[in-house]
Amino acid sequence: MILQILFSVLKQSKVTNKIEIWVTMNKVSNERLVVCCCDKTGKPWIYVMGIIS
């Protein structure tokens, strides 16, 4: 069984407290690895890596 989900990210403005919701257009299956991290400046990065069979 392959589990498929939509990946979403919440982004909140520090000034207005407005929240944006970002959702992937394609489903992310359990054959993909999702890694969230940040760079040296503190900017967020999201990597979605697929498994090549």
MODA-V471322 format. One record per residue. N is the residue number from 1. RES is the residue in three letters. D_LAST is the distance of its C-alpha to the last C-alpha in Angstrom with 2 decimals. Layout:
n->N res->RES d_last->D_LAST
n->N res->RES d_last->D_LAST
This chain:
n->1 res->MET d_last->16.35
n->2 res->ILE d_last->14.50
n->3 res->LEU d_last->17.04
n->4 res->GLN d_last->17.49
n->5 res->ILE d_last->20.21
n->6 res->LEU d_last->21.83
n->7 res->PHE d_last->22.17
n->8 res->SER d_last->25.78
n->9 res->VAL d_last->27.92
n->10 res->LEU d_last->31.70
n->11 res->LYS d_last->33.73
n->12 res->GLN d_last->37.43
n->13 res->SER d_last->40.14
n->14 res->LYS d_last->42.44
n->15 res->VAL d_last->45.32
n->16 res->THR d_last->45.27
n->17 res->ASN d_last->43.09
n->18 res->LYS d_last->41.35
n->19 res->ILE d_last->37.86
n->20 res->GLU d_last->35.06
n->21 res->ILE d_last->31.95
n->22 res->TRP d_last->28.78
n->23 res->VAL d_last->26.03
n->24 res->THR d_last->22.61
n->25 res->MET d_last->22.61
n->26 res->ASN d_last->19.15
n->27 res->LYS d_last->18.19
n->28 res->VAL d_last->16.09
n->29 res->SER d_last->13.91
n->30 res->ASN d_last->13.44
n->31 res->GLU d_last->9.79
n->32 res->ARG d_last->11.69
n->33 res->LEU d_last->14.24
n->34 res->VAL d_last->17.65
n->35 res->VAL d_last->20.07
n->36 res->CYS d_last->23.70
n->37 res->CYS d_last->26.05
n->38 res->CYS d_last->28.91
n->39 res->ASP d_last->29.95
n->40 res->LYS d_last->33.25
n->41 res->THR d_last->35.26
n->42 res->GLY d_last->34.05
n->43 res->LYS d_last->32.08
n->44 res->PRO d_last->29.11
n->45 res->TRP d_last->25.50
n->46 res->ILE d_last->22.57
n->47 res->TYR d_last->19.02
n->48 res->VAL d_last->16.13
n->49 res->MET d_last->12.81
n->50 res->GLY d_last->9.44
n->51 res->ILE d_last->6.26
n->52 res->ILE d_last->3.78
n->53 res->SER d_last->0.00
